Amino acid sequence: GSVHTQRSIDRFIVTEPGTVEPKSRFFKLSPTGLCNTLRAGTNSDKGAYTAPRPIHYSIPRCITVREAARLHTFPDWFQFHRTIWHGFREIGNAVIPLLSKELGLLYNMSQASNYWGISDDVIPKRKRGVSQRLFGI
């Protein structure tokens, strides 16, 4: 996790759960509420800004990459980049796994393209290789 200064820790302590810490603008999670959107931050061409990370509801620190992954329903075995910045960026850019699973159960490619009114060849199909043609796989 992050290493915070004592000044930040002191500010995190006095921030009430479910509110925003005024100086950092970090949201302090509520033990019984919802989490704010975990954003990805920006690329280096936009200044490489780290997106604001939530403050843990009971410990005066920002949440870890693993805690963010759990909030977004990633399984514990799923690995992210070792650095905090890149790990949060991967989570912030991802579609929430349980949401994507539900969407995937609703539609196959033909049904989805039909629903959205687009051609079903927007994702190029793989050409059958020699072994696939020879062995019928």
A tleap script that builds the chain and sets N, CA, C and O, in Angstrom:
source leaprc.protein.ff14SB
mol = sequence {
  NGLY SER VAL HIE THR GLN ARG SER ILE ASP
  ARG PHE ILE VAL THR GLU PRO GLY THR VAL
  GLU PRO LYS SER ARG PHE PHE LYS LEU SER
  PRO THR GLY LEU CYS ASN THR LEU ARG ALA
  GLY THR ASN SER ASP LYS GLY ALA TYR THR
  ALA PRO ARG PRO ILE HIE TYR SER ILE PRO
  ARG CYS ILE THR VAL ARG GLU ALA ALA ARG
  LEU HIE THR PHE PRO ASP TRP PHE GLN PHE
  HIE ARG THR ILE TRP HIE GLY PHE ARG GLU
  ILE GLY ASN ALA VAL ILE PRO LEU LEU SER
  LYS GLU LEU GLY LEU LEU TYR ASN MET SER
  GLN ALA SER ASN TYR TRP GLY ILE SER ASP
  ASP VAL ILE PRO LYS ARG LYS ARG GLY VAL
  SER GLN ARG LEU PHE GLY CILE
}
set mol.1.N position { 0.811 -1.200 0.000 }
set mol.1.CA position { 0.000 0.000 0.000 }
set mol.1.C position { 0.846 1.252 0.000 }
set mol.1.O position { 2.074 1.207 -0.061 }
set mol.2.N position { 0.165 2.342 0.069 }
set mol.2.CA position { 0.827 3.650 0.059 }
set mol.2.C position { 1.463 3.955 1.402 }
set mol.2.O position { 1.025 3.467 2.444 }
set mol.3.N position { 2.505 4.774 1.357 }
set mol.3.CA position { 3.124 5.300 2.570 }
set mol.3.C position { 2.656 6.746 2.687 }
set mol.3.O position { 2.961 7.574 1.828 }
set mol.4.N position { 1.916 7.046 3.749 }
set mol.4.CA position { 1.346 8.381 3.921 }
set mol.4.C position { 2.132 9.177 4.955 }
set mol.4.O position { 2.726 8.616 5.877 }
set mol.5.N position { 2.123 10.478 4.783 }
set mol.5.CA position { 2.740 11.349 5.786 }
set mol.5.C position { 1.832 11.386 7.015 }
set mol.5.O position { 0.650 11.053 6.930 }
set mol.6.N position { 2.379 11.787 8.136 }
set mol.6.CA position { 1.569 11.896 9.348 }
set mol.6.C position { 0.460 12.927 9.167 }
set mol.6.O position { -0.633 12.766 9.710 }
set mol.7.N position { 0.735 13.979 8.411 }
set mol.7.CA position { -0.294 15.014 8.156 }
set mol.7.C position { -1.482 14.408 7.408 }
set mol.7.O position { -2.635 14.697 7.729 }
set mol.8.N position { -1.198 13.561 6.404 }
set mol.8.CA position { -2.279 12.898 5.668 }
set mol.8.C position { -3.038 11.946 6.574 }
set mol.8.O position { -4.268 11.915 6.556 }
set mol.9.N position { -2.318 11.180 7.358 }
set mol.9.CA position { -2.959 10.233 8.280 }
set mol.9.C position { -3.885 10.976 9.237 }
set mol.9.O position { -5.010 10.539 9.482 }
set mol.10.N position { -3.415 12.095 9.774 }
set mol.10.CA position { -4.238 12.891 10.687 }
set mol.10.C position { -5.507 13.393 10.001 }
set mol.10.O position { -6.582 13.391 10.601 }
set mol.11.N position { -5.383 13.822 8.743 }
set mol.11.CA position { -6.563 14.275 7.993 }
set mol.11.C position { -7.520 13.113 7.730 }
set mol.11.O position { -8.736 13.276 7.822 }
set mol.12.N position { -6.970 11.938 7.401 }
set mol.12.CA position { -7.805 10.760 7.134 }
set mol.12.C position { -8.565 10.347 8.391 }
set mol.12.O position { -9.717 9.922 8.299 }
set mol.13.N position { -7.937 10.464 9.568 }
set mol.13.CA position { -8.577 10.067 10.827 }
set mol.13.C position { -9.822 10.907 11.101 }
set mol.13.O position { -10.856 10.372 11.499 }
set mol.14.N position { -9.728 12.209 10.892 }
set mol.14.CA position { -10.858 13.085 11.237 }
set mol.14.C position { -11.940 13.123 10.163 }
set mol.14.O position { -13.008 13.690 10.392 }
set mol.15.N position { -11.690 12.539 9.006 }
set mol.15.CA position { -12.703 12.507 7.946 }
set mol.15.C position { -13.739 11.439 8.277 }
set mol.15.O position { -13.392 10.292 8.560 }
set mol.16.N position { -14.982 11.816 8.241 }
set mol.16.CA position { -16.072 10.883 8.538 }
set mol.16.C position { -16.272 9.916 7.366 }
set mol.16.O position { -16.181 10.323 6.208 }
set mol.17.N position { -16.543 8.636 7.660 }
set mol.17.CA position { -16.851 7.688 6.582 }
set mol.17.C position { -18.028 8.175 5.741 }
set mol.17.O position { -18.999 8.718 6.266 }
set mol.18.N position { -17.927 7.975 4.443 }
set mol.18.CA position { -18.983 8.407 3.527 }
set mol.18.C position { -18.862 9.861 3.102 }
set mol.18.O position { -19.762 10.396 2.455 }
set mol.19.N position { -17.739 10.516 3.465 }
set mol.19.CA position { -17.530 11.904 3.069 }
set mol.19.C position { -16.194 12.037 2.336 }
set mol.19.O position { -15.414 11.088 2.258 }
set mol.20.N position { -15.951 13.220 1.809 }
set mol.20.CA position { -14.717 13.497 1.065 }
set mol.20.C position { -13.760 14.280 1.960 }
set mol.20.O position { -14.150 15.260 2.594 }
set mol.21.N position { -12.509 13.839 2.004 }
set mol.21.CA position { -11.476 14.570 2.745 }
set mol.21.C position { -11.167 15.833 1.954 }
set mol.21.O position { -10.792 15.740 0.785 }
set mol.22.N position { -11.314 17.016 2.557 }
set mol.22.CA position { -11.246 18.276 1.796 }
set mol.22.C position { -9.940 18.538 1.051 }
set mol.22.O position { -9.975 19.003 -0.088 }
set mol.23.N position { -8.805 18.256 1.653 }
set mol.23.CA position { -7.525 18.614 1.017 }
set mol.23.C position { -7.208 17.705 -0.175 }
set mol.23.O position { -6.910 18.197 -1.263 }
set mol.24.N position { -7.269 16.393 0.021 }
set mol.24.CA position { -6.919 15.453 -1.050 }
set mol.24.C position { -8.087 15.191 -1.998 }
set mol.24.O position { -7.888 14.756 -3.132 }
set mol.25.N position { -9.294 15.456 -1.532 }
set mol.25.CA position { -10.538 15.158 -2.264 }
set mol.25.C position { -10.751 13.646 -2.379 }
set mol.25.O position { -11.478 13.191 -3.262 }
set mol.26.N position { -10.121 12.863 -1.489 }
set mol.26.CA position { -10.314 11.418 -1.462 }
set mol.26.C position { -11.595 11.115 -0.698 }
set mol.26.O position { -11.867 11.724 0.336 }
set mol.27.N position { -12.371 10.184 -1.205 }
set mol.27.CA position { -13.602 9.746 -0.563 }
set mol.27.C position { -13.256 8.712 0.507 }
set mol.27.O position { -12.509 7.770 0.245 }
set mol.28.N position { -13.799 8.889 1.710 }
set mol.28.CA position { -13.577 7.888 2.760 }
set mol.28.C position { -14.753 6.916 2.724 }
set mol.28.O position { -15.907 7.303 2.907 }
set mol.29.N position { -14.436 5.658 2.486 }
set mol.29.CA position { -15.459 4.635 2.359 }
set mol.29.C position { -16.278 4.495 3.634 }
set mol.29.O position { -15.794 4.757 4.735 }
set mol.30.N position { -17.505 4.085 3.465 }
set mol.30.CA position { -18.378 3.779 4.581 }
set mol.30.C position { -18.393 2.266 4.765 }
set mol.30.O position { -18.413 1.535 3.775 }
set mol.31.N position { -18.384 1.777 6.003 }
set mol.31.CA position { -18.392 0.326 6.195 }
set mol.31.C position { -19.688 -0.332 5.729 }
set mol.31.O position { -19.725 -1.545 5.524 }
set mol.32.N position { -20.747 0.453 5.560 }
set mol.32.CA position { -22.038 -0.116 5.143 }
set mol.32.C position { -22.550 0.454 3.833 }
set mol.32.O position { -23.674 0.159 3.426 }
set mol.33.N position { -21.740 1.267 3.166 }
set mol.33.CA position { -22.212 1.937 1.958 }
set mol.33.C position { -21.526 1.470 0.701 }
set mol.33.O position { -20.866 0.431 0.682 }
set mol.34.N position { -21.687 2.245 -0.343 }
set mol.34.CA position { -21.113 1.936 -1.642 }
set mol.34.C position { -19.779 2.646 -1.815 }
set mol.34.O position { -19.492 3.643 -1.152 }
set mol.35.N position { -18.987 2.118 -2.707 }
set mol.35.CA position { -17.711 2.734 -3.055 }
set mol.35.C position { -17.927 3.691 -4.230 }
set mol.35.O position { -18.788 3.462 -5.080 }
set mol.36.N position { -17.145 4.749 -4.265 }
set mol.36.CA position { -17.176 5.614 -5.435 }
set mol.36.C position { -16.499 4.891 -6.606 }
set mol.36.O position { -15.874 3.848 -6.413 }
set mol.37.N position { -16.620 5.433 -7.793 }
set mol.37.CA position { -16.018 4.827 -8.978 }
set mol.37.C position { -14.500 4.843 -8.850 }
set mol.37.O position { -13.904 5.873 -8.534 }
set mol.38.N position { -13.886 3.703 -9.097 }
set mol.38.CA position { -12.424 3.619 -9.085 }
set mol.38.C position { -11.936 3.957 -10.483 }
set mol.38.O position { -12.139 3.191 -11.425 }
set mol.39.N position { -11.288 5.113 -10.609 }
set mol.39.CA position { -10.877 5.597 -11.920 }
set mol.39.C position { -9.446 5.214 -12.218 }
set mol.39.O position { -8.688 4.838 -11.324 }
set mol.40.N position { -9.087 5.312 -13.483 }
set mol.40.CA position { -7.779 4.849 -13.941 }
set mol.40.C position { -6.678 5.890 -13.832 }
set mol.40.O position { -5.512 5.504 -13.752 }
set mol.41.N position { -6.964 7.155 -13.824 }
set mol.41.CA position { -5.911 8.164 -13.902 }
set mol.41.C position { -5.621 8.481 -15.361 }
set mol.41.O position { -6.356 8.059 -16.254 }
set mol.42.N position { -4.555 9.221 -15.596 }
set mol.42.CA position { -4.259 9.646 -16.960 }
set mol.42.C position { -2.882 9.187 -17.408 }
set mol.42.O position { -2.007 8.895 -16.593 }
set mol.43.N position { -2.710 9.132 -18.724 }
set mol.43.CA position { -1.415 8.786 -19.331 }
set mol.43.C position { -0.412 9.909 -19.143 }
set mol.43.O position { -0.758 11.007 -18.708 }
set mol.44.N position { 0.838 9.616 -19.478 }
set mol.44.CA position { 1.895 10.617 -19.348 }
set mol.44.C position { 1.664 11.808 -20.279 }
set mol.44.O position { 2.074 12.924 -19.959 }
set mol.45.N position { 1.013 11.589 -21.428 }
set mol.45.CA position { 0.755 12.718 -22.330 }
set mol.45.C position { -0.284 13.682 -21.763 }
set mol.45.O position { -0.421 14.808 -22.242 }
set mol.46.N position { -1.014 13.237 -20.742 }
set mol.46.CA position { -1.989 14.103 -20.069 }
set mol.46.C position { -1.502 14.513 -18.684 }
set mol.46.O position { -2.268 15.076 -17.902 }
set mol.47.N position { -0.243 14.237 -18.373 }
set mol.47.CA position { 0.328 14.641 -17.093 }
set mol.47.C position { 0.530 13.504 -16.108 }
set mol.47.O position { 1.083 13.724 -15.030 }
set mol.48.N position { 0.103 12.307 -16.442 }
set mol.48.CA position { 0.256 11.121 -15.585 }
set mol.48.C position { -0.314 11.347 -14.186 }
set mol.48.O position { 0.353 11.086 -13.185 }
set mol.49.N position { -1.525 11.824 -14.128 }
set mol.49.CA position { -2.170 12.053 -12.840 }
set mol.49.C position { -2.746 10.759 -12.293 }
set mol.49.O position { -3.395 9.998 -13.011 }
set mol.50.N position { -2.500 10.524 -11.024 }
set mol.50.CA position { -3.078 9.373 -10.342 }
set mol.50.C position { -4.516 9.714 -9.989 }
set mol.50.O position { -4.784 10.788 -9.451 }
set mol.51.N position { -5.434 8.821 -10.284 }
set mol.51.CA position { -6.828 9.044 -9.907 }
set mol.51.C position { -6.949 8.988 -8.386 }
set mol.51.O position { -6.207 8.253 -7.734 }
set mol.52.N position { -7.875 9.757 -7.815 }
set mol.52.CA position { -8.040 9.716 -6.366 }
set mol.52.C position { -8.464 8.327 -5.901 }
set mol.52.O position { -9.383 7.724 -6.455 }
set mol.53.N position { -7.784 7.839 -4.883 }
set mol.53.CA position { -8.105 6.516 -4.339 }
set mol.53.C position { -8.886 6.681 -3.051 }
set mol.53.O position { -8.609 7.602 -2.282 }
set mol.54.N position { -9.844 5.824 -2.798 }
set mol.54.CA position { -10.624 5.953 -1.565 }
set mol.54.C position { -9.783 5.709 -0.315 }
set mol.54.O position { -8.781 4.995 -0.341 }
set mol.55.N position { -10.224 6.325 0.773 }
set mol.55.CA position { -9.620 6.104 2.081 }
set mol.55.C position { -10.342 4.920 2.718 }
set mol.55.O position { -11.567 4.820 2.640 }
set mol.56.N position { -9.594 4.039 3.337 }
set mol.56.CA position { -10.184 2.892 4.038 }
set mol.56.C position { -11.140 3.412 5.112 }
set mol.56.O position { -10.882 4.449 5.724 }
set mol.57.N position { -12.219 2.712 5.336 }
set mol.57.CA position { -13.234 3.207 6.271 }
set mol.57.C position { -12.782 3.194 7.738 }
set mol.57.O position { -13.274 4.000 8.527 }
set mol.58.N position { -11.851 2.294 8.127 }
set mol.58.CA position { -11.465 2.236 9.540 }
set mol.58.C position { -9.968 2.411 9.792 }
set mol.58.O position { -9.559 2.635 10.931 }
set mol.59.N position { -9.156 2.314 8.760 }
set mol.59.CA position { -7.709 2.483 8.904 }
set mol.59.C position { -7.323 3.752 8.144 }
set mol.59.O position { -7.705 3.894 6.982 }
set mol.60.N position { -6.579 4.683 8.754 }
set mol.60.CA position { -6.281 5.961 8.095 }
set mol.60.C position { -5.251 5.839 6.972 }
set mol.60.O position { -4.103 6.258 7.119 }
set mol.61.N position { -5.677 5.264 5.858 }
set mol.61.CA position { -4.812 5.095 4.684 }
set mol.61.C position { -5.704 4.890 3.468 }
set mol.61.O position { -6.891 4.586 3.594 }
set mol.62.N position { -5.114 5.063 2.288 }
set mol.62.CA position { -5.834 4.736 1.053 }
set mol.62.C position { -5.918 3.219 0.931 }
set mol.62.O position { -5.082 2.493 1.470 }
set mol.63.N position { -6.927 2.757 0.224 }
set mol.63.CA position { -7.065 1.318 0.040 }
set mol.63.C position { -5.942 0.798 -0.850 }
set mol.63.O position { -5.351 1.552 -1.624 }
set mol.64.N position { -5.657 -0.482 -0.734 }
set mol.64.CA position { -4.609 -1.113 -1.529 }
set mol.64.C position { -5.165 -1.541 -2.884 }
set mol.64.O position { -6.376 -1.527 -3.107 }
set mol.65.N position { -4.277 -1.913 -3.765 }
set mol.65.CA position { -4.693 -2.429 -5.074 }
set mol.65.C position { -5.568 -3.666 -4.886 }
set mol.65.O position { -6.582 -3.807 -5.570 }
set mol.66.N position { -5.198 -4.558 -3.980 }
set mol.66.CA position { -5.988 -5.774 -3.745 }
set mol.66.C position { -7.378 -5.441 -3.223 }
set mol.66.O position { -8.354 -6.072 -3.628 }
set mol.67.N position { -7.485 -4.458 -2.331 }
set mol.67.CA position { -8.806 -4.052 -1.829 }
set mol.67.C position { -9.646 -3.449 -2.949 }
set mol.67.O position { -10.850 -3.696 -3.029 }
set mol.68.N position { -9.014 -2.661 -3.811 }
set mol.68.CA position { -9.733 -2.096 -4.957 }
set mol.68.C position { -10.214 -3.214 -5.880 }
set mol.68.O position { -11.330 -3.164 -6.396 }
set mol.69.N position { -9.367 -4.217 -6.082 }
set mol.69.CA position { -9.745 -5.348 -6.937 }
set mol.69.C position { -10.945 -6.083 -6.353 }
set mol.69.O position { -11.839 -6.493 -7.093 }
set mol.70.N position { -10.973 -6.251 -5.052 }
set mol.70.CA position { -12.119 -6.915 -4.421 }
set mol.70.C position { -13.384 -6.091 -4.584 }
set mol.70.O position { -14.458 -6.640 -4.831 }
set mol.71.N position { -13.265 -4.771 -4.446 }
set mol.71.CA position { -14.432 -3.913 -4.643 }
set mol.71.C position { -14.984 -4.047 -6.062 }
set mol.71.O position { -16.189 -3.926 -6.279 }
set mol.72.N position { -14.113 -4.292 -7.007 }
set mol.72.CA position { -14.532 -4.453 -8.399 }
set mol.72.C position { -14.798 -5.901 -8.777 }
set mol.72.O position { -14.929 -6.215 -9.960 }
set mol.73.N position { -14.880 -6.784 -7.797 }
set mol.73.CA position { -15.245 -8.201 -7.948 }
set mol.73.C position { -14.199 -9.058 -8.647 }
set mol.73.O position { -14.533 -10.126 -9.159 }
set mol.74.N position { -12.939 -8.621 -8.683 }
set mol.74.CA position { -11.894 -9.475 -9.238 }
set mol.74.C position { -11.622 -10.605 -8.251 }
set mol.74.O position { -11.605 -10.370 -7.043 }
set mol.75.N position { -11.408 -11.826 -8.738 }
set mol.75.CA position { -11.044 -12.917 -7.822 }
set mol.75.C position { -9.657 -12.679 -7.235 }
set mol.75.O position { -8.825 -12.006 -7.843 }
set mol.76.N position { -9.418 -13.230 -6.062 }
set mol.76.CA position { -8.136 -13.006 -5.381 }
set mol.76.C position { -6.939 -13.537 -6.151 }
set mol.76.O position { -5.825 -13.049 -5.960 }
set mol.77.N position { -7.137 -14.519 -7.012 }
set mol.77.CA position { -6.005 -15.066 -7.762 }
set mol.77.C position { -5.580 -14.159 -8.909 }
set mol.77.O position { -4.494 -14.343 -9.460 }
set mol.78.N position { -6.400 -13.190 -9.282 }
set mol.78.CA position { -6.094 -12.309 -10.405 }
set mol.78.C position { -4.969 -11.357 -10.007 }
set mol.78.O position { -5.052 -10.696 -8.972 }
set mol.79.N position { -3.930 -11.284 -10.816 }
set mol.79.CA position { -2.777 -10.457 -10.481 }
set mol.79.C position { -2.768 -9.158 -11.267 }
set mol.79.O position { -3.175 -9.105 -12.428 }
set mol.80.N position { -2.294 -8.118 -10.606 }
set mol.80.CA position { -2.159 -6.797 -11.209 }
set mol.80.C position { -0.701 -6.380 -11.162 }
set mol.80.O position { 0.124 -7.012 -10.503 }
set mol.81.N position { -0.403 -5.304 -11.874 }
set mol.81.CA position { 0.952 -4.768 -11.879 }
set mol.81.C position { 1.380 -4.477 -10.440 }
set mol.81.O position { 0.550 -4.129 -9.599 }
set mol.82.N position { 2.666 -4.619 -10.165 }
set mol.82.CA position { 3.175 -4.468 -8.792 }
set mol.82.C position { 3.136 -3.034 -8.276 }
set mol.82.O position { 3.048 -2.813 -7.068 }
set mol.83.N position { 3.202 -2.065 -9.175 }
set mol.83.CA position { 3.180 -0.679 -8.695 }
set mol.83.C position { 1.748 -0.240 -8.430 }
set mol.83.O position { 0.819 -0.675 -9.111 }
set mol.84.N position { 1.577 0.621 -7.441 }
set mol.84.CA position { 0.240 1.100 -7.078 }
set mol.84.C position { -0.395 1.822 -8.257 }
set mol.84.O position { -1.559 1.580 -8.578 }
set mol.85.N position { 0.363 2.710 -8.909 }
set mol.85.CA position { -0.185 3.518 -9.999 }
set mol.85.C position { -0.709 2.627 -11.121 }
set mol.85.O position { -1.842 2.797 -11.572 }
set mol.86.N position { 0.113 1.676 -11.574 }
set mol.86.CA position { -0.301 0.817 -12.676 }
set mol.86.C position { -1.401 -0.154 -12.260 }
set mol.86.O position { -2.312 -0.425 -13.042 }
set mol.87.N position { -1.326 -0.679 -11.042 }
set mol.87.CA position { -2.360 -1.598 -10.563 }
set mol.87.C position { -3.724 -0.932 -10.518 }
set mol.87.O position { -4.711 -1.511 -10.971 }
set mol.88.N position { -3.791 0.282 -9.976 }
set mol.88.CA position { -5.061 1.006 -9.938 }
set mol.88.C position { -5.522 1.376 -11.343 }
set mol.88.O position { -6.719 1.403 -11.627 }
set mol.89.N position { -4.576 1.656 -12.205 }
set mol.89.CA position { -4.932 1.982 -13.579 }
set mol.89.C position { -5.577 0.792 -14.281 }
set mol.89.O position { -6.560 0.949 -15.006 }
set mol.90.N position { -5.020 -0.400 -14.062 }
set mol.90.CA position { -5.601 -1.612 -14.658 }
set mol.90.C position { -7.018 -1.842 -14.142 }
set mol.90.O position { -7.914 -2.180 -14.914 }
set mol.91.N position { -7.219 -1.662 -12.850 }
set mol.91.CA position { -8.550 -1.861 -12.271 }
set mol.91.C position { -9.514 -0.792 -12.776 }
set mol.91.O position { -10.649 -1.093 -13.143 }
set mol.92.N position { -9.053 0.458 -12.793 }
set mol.92.CA position { -9.916 1.550 -13.243 }
set mol.92.C position { -10.306 1.455 -14.704 }
set mol.92.O position { -11.371 1.937 -15.090 }
set mol.93.N position { -9.465 0.842 -15.524 }
set mol.93.CA position { -9.764 0.688 -16.949 }
set mol.93.C position { -10.586 -0.559 -17.260 }
set mol.93.O position { -11.094 -0.711 -18.371 }
set mol.94.N position { -10.715 -1.443 -16.288 }
set mol.94.CA position { -11.362 -2.737 -16.532 }
set mol.94.C position { -12.883 -2.652 -16.429 }
set mol.94.O position { -13.436 -1.796 -15.737 }
set mol.95.N position { -13.531 -3.558 -17.131 }
set mol.95.CA position { -14.967 -3.777 -16.917 }
set mol.95.C position { -15.070 -4.689 -15.704 }
set mol.95.O position { -14.344 -5.678 -15.602 }
set mol.96.N position { -15.955 -4.364 -14.799 }
set mol.96.CA position { -16.115 -5.153 -13.574 }
set mol.96.C position { -16.431 -6.600 -13.952 }
set mol.96.O position { -17.379 -6.844 -14.699 }
set mol.97.N position { -15.650 -7.566 -13.448 }
set mol.97.CA position { -15.821 -8.964 -13.861 }
set mol.97.C position { -17.239 -9.524 -13.729 }
set mol.97.O position { -17.723 -10.177 -14.653 }
set mol.98.N position { -17.913 -9.284 -12.609 }
set mol.98.CA position { -19.267 -9.830 -12.479 }
set mol.98.C position { -20.234 -9.192 -13.472 }
set mol.98.O position { -21.158 -9.851 -13.948 }
set mol.99.N position { -20.029 -7.919 -13.786 }
set mol.99.CA position { -20.861 -7.265 -14.799 }
set mol.99.C position { -20.589 -7.868 -16.172 }
set mol.99.O position { -21.524 -8.184 -16.908 }
set mol.100.N position { -19.316 -8.028 -16.521 }
set mol.100.CA position { -18.996 -8.581 -17.838 }
set mol.100.C position { -19.485 -10.018 -17.959 }
set mol.100.O position { -19.900 -10.443 -19.037 }
set mol.101.N position { -19.439 -10.766 -16.865 }
set mol.101.CA position { -19.946 -12.141 -16.891 }
set mol.101.C position { -21.446 -12.143 -17.182 }
set mol.101.O position { -21.923 -12.932 -17.998 }
set mol.102.N position { -22.178 -11.268 -16.521 }
set mol.102.CA position { -23.625 -11.198 -16.757 }
set mol.102.C position { -23.929 -10.785 -18.194 }
set mol.102.O position { -24.828 -11.342 -18.824 }
set mol.103.N position { -23.191 -9.820 -18.707 }
set mol.103.CA position { -23.406 -9.398 -20.090 }
set mol.103.C position { -23.083 -10.526 -21.057 }
set mol.103.O position { -23.784 -10.716 -22.051 }
set mol.104.N position { -22.023 -11.275 -20.770 }
set mol.104.CA position { -21.631 -12.390 -21.622 }
set mol.104.C position { -22.647 -13.515 -21.613 }
set mol.104.O position { -22.780 -14.238 -22.601 }
set mol.105.N position { -23.357 -13.670 -20.522 }
set mol.105.CA position { -24.381 -14.707 -20.451 }
set mol.105.C position { -25.632 -14.313 -21.223 }
set mol.105.O position { -26.420 -15.172 -21.618 }
set mol.106.N position { -25.812 -13.030 -21.435 }
set mol.106.CA position { -27.012 -12.555 -22.117 }
set mol.106.C position { -26.946 -12.712 -23.635 }
set mol.106.O position { -27.944 -13.041 -24.276 }
set mol.107.N position { -25.767 -12.475 -24.204 }
set mol.107.CA position { -25.662 -12.402 -25.656 }
set mol.107.C position { -24.464 -13.182 -26.186 }
set mol.107.O position { -23.397 -13.193 -25.572 }
set mol.108.N position { -24.652 -13.832 -27.327 }
set mol.108.CA position { -23.494 -14.290 -28.087 }
set mol.108.C position { -23.184 -13.173 -29.087 }
set mol.108.O position { -23.886 -12.162 -29.107 }
set mol.109.N position { -22.153 -13.331 -29.911 }
set mol.109.CA position { -21.729 -12.251 -30.808 }
set mol.109.C position { -22.832 -11.847 -31.780 }
set mol.109.O position { -23.049 -10.656 -32.006 }
set mol.110.N position { -23.527 -12.818 -32.356 }
set mol.110.CA position { -24.599 -12.504 -33.314 }
set mol.110.C position { -25.732 -11.750 -32.640 }
set mol.110.O position { -26.253 -10.780 -33.191 }
set mol.111.N position { -26.115 -12.195 -31.449 }
set mol.111.CA position { -27.206 -11.523 -30.734 }
set mol.111.C position { -26.812 -10.106 -30.326 }
set mol.111.O position { -27.614 -9.179 -30.433 }
set mol.112.N position { -25.579 -9.943 -29.859 }
set mol.112.CA position { -25.118 -8.622 -29.435 }
set mol.112.C position { -25.063 -7.659 -30.620 }
set mol.112.O position { -25.517 -6.520 -30.517 }
set mol.113.N position { -24.514 -8.111 -31.733 }
set mol.113.CA position { -24.421 -7.219 -32.893 }
set mol.113.C position { -25.814 -6.899 -33.428 }
set mol.113.O position { -26.057 -5.789 -33.902 }
set mol.114.N position { -26.715 -7.851 -33.356 }
set mol.114.CA position { -28.101 -7.623 -33.762 }
set mol.114.C position { -28.753 -6.576 -32.858 }
set mol.114.O position { -29.421 -5.658 -33.334 }
set mol.115.N position { -28.551 -6.727 -31.559 }
set mol.115.CA position { -29.121 -5.799 -30.578 }
set mol.115.C position { -28.627 -4.374 -30.805 }
set mol.115.O position { -29.406 -3.422 -30.758 }
set mol.116.N position { -27.309 -4.234 -31.055 }
set mol.116.CA position { -26.726 -2.912 -31.223 }
set mol.116.C position { -26.809 -2.404 -32.662 }
set mol.116.O position { -26.413 -1.273 -32.946 }
set mol.117.N position { -27.322 -3.232 -33.564 }
set mol.117.CA position { -27.493 -2.803 -34.948 }
set mol.117.C position { -26.189 -2.619 -35.693 }
set mol.117.O position { -26.070 -1.719 -36.524 }
set mol.118.N position { -25.204 -3.462 -35.405 }
set mol.118.CA position { -23.924 -3.383 -36.096 }
set mol.118.C position { -23.615 -4.725 -36.730 }
set mol.118.O position { -24.222 -5.742 -36.392 }
set mol.119.N position { -22.674 -4.717 -37.646 }
set mol.119.CA position { -22.274 -5.941 -38.315 }
set mol.119.C position { -21.591 -6.875 -37.325 }
set mol.119.O position { -20.880 -6.415 -36.433 }
set mol.120.N position { -21.797 -8.170 -37.470 }
set mol.120.CA position { -21.149 -9.100 -36.541 }
set mol.120.C position { -19.708 -9.409 -36.929 }
set mol.120.O position { -19.080 -10.279 -36.325 }
set mol.121.N position { -19.179 -8.713 -37.922 }
set mol.121.CA position { -17.779 -8.931 -38.279 }
set mol.121.C position { -16.886 -7.764 -37.846 }
set mol.121.O position { -15.830 -7.531 -38.435 }
set mol.122.N position { -17.322 -7.025 -36.801 }
set mol.122.CA position { -16.491 -5.925 -36.304 }
set mol.122.C position { -15.207 -6.452 -35.678 }
set mol.122.O position { -14.193 -5.755 -35.661 }
set mol.123.N position { -15.244 -7.669 -35.168 }
set mol.123.CA position { -14.036 -8.323 -34.675 }
set mol.123.C position { -13.638 -9.330 -35.739 }
set mol.123.O position { -14.373 -10.285 -35.992 }
set mol.124.N position { -12.482 -9.131 -36.367 }
set mol.124.CA position { -12.103 -10.025 -37.467 }
set mol.124.C position { -12.051 -11.482 -37.013 }
set mol.124.O position { -11.563 -11.798 -35.928 }
set mol.125.N position { -12.556 -12.338 -37.853 }
set mol.125.CA position { -12.523 -13.776 -37.580 }
set mol.125.C position { -11.134 -14.300 -37.928 }
set mol.125.O position { -10.495 -13.810 -38.859 }
set mol.126.N position { -10.676 -15.288 -37.184 }
set mol.126.CA position { -9.387 -15.902 -37.496 }
set mol.126.C position { -9.518 -16.766 -38.729 }
set mol.126.O position { -10.509 -17.472 -38.919 }
set mol.127.N position { -8.505 -16.694 -39.557 }
set mol.127.CA position { -8.481 -17.573 -40.731 }
set mol.127.C position { -8.072 -18.952 -40.280 }
set mol.127.O position { -7.217 -19.101 -39.407 }
set mol.128.N position { -8.664 -19.932 -40.856 }
set mol.128.CA position { -8.316 -21.306 -40.504 }
set mol.128.C position { -6.925 -21.618 -41.011 }
set mol.128.O position { -6.623 -21.405 -42.185 }
set mol.129.N position { -6.079 -22.121 -40.132 }
set mol.129.CA position { -4.722 -22.486 -40.488 }
set mol.129.C position { -4.698 -23.819 -41.220 }
set mol.129.O position { -5.724 -24.486 -41.354 }
set mol.130.N position { -3.520 -24.198 -41.691 }
set mol.130.CA position { -3.341 -25.440 -42.432 }
set mol.130.C position { -3.789 -26.639 -41.601 }
set mol.130.O position { -4.524 -27.496 -42.091 }
set mol.131.N position { -3.348 -26.702 -40.342 }
set mol.131.CA position { -3.710 -27.854 -39.504 }
set mol.131.C position { -5.214 -27.894 -39.262 }
set mol.131.O position { -5.797 -28.975 -39.172 }
set mol.132.N position { -5.844 -26.733 -39.155 }
set mol.132.CA position { -7.295 -26.722 -38.962 }
set mol.132.C position { -8.008 -27.239 -40.199 }
set mol.132.O position { -9.000 -27.960 -40.093 }
set mol.133.N position { -7.501 -26.871 -41.383 }
set mol.133.CA position { -8.143 -27.338 -42.617 }
set mol.133.C position { -7.894 -28.829 -42.810 }
set mol.133.O position { -8.803 -29.564 -43.196 }
set mol.134.N position { -6.657 -29.284 -42.542 }
set mol.134.CA position { -6.317 -30.679 -42.746 }
set mol.134.C position { -7.028 -31.619 -41.783 }
set mol.134.O position { -7.486 -32.697 -42.164 }
set mol.135.N position { -7.110 -31.190 -40.534 }
set mol.135.CA position { -7.651 -32.089 -39.513 }
set mol.135.C position { -9.091 -31.738 -39.115 }
set mol.135.O position { -9.664 -32.366 -38.225 }
set mol.136.N position { -9.658 -30.746 -39.771 }
set mol.136.CA position { -11.049 -30.396 -39.514 }
set mol.136.C position { -11.300 -29.822 -38.134 }
set mol.136.O position { -12.391 -29.978 -37.586 }
set mol.137.N position { -10.301 -29.158 -37.566 }
set mol.137.CA position { -10.508 -28.565 -36.249 }
set mol.137.C position { -10.636 -27.067 -36.338 }
set mol.137.O position { -10.815 -26.401 -35.319 }
savepdb mol mol.pdb
quit
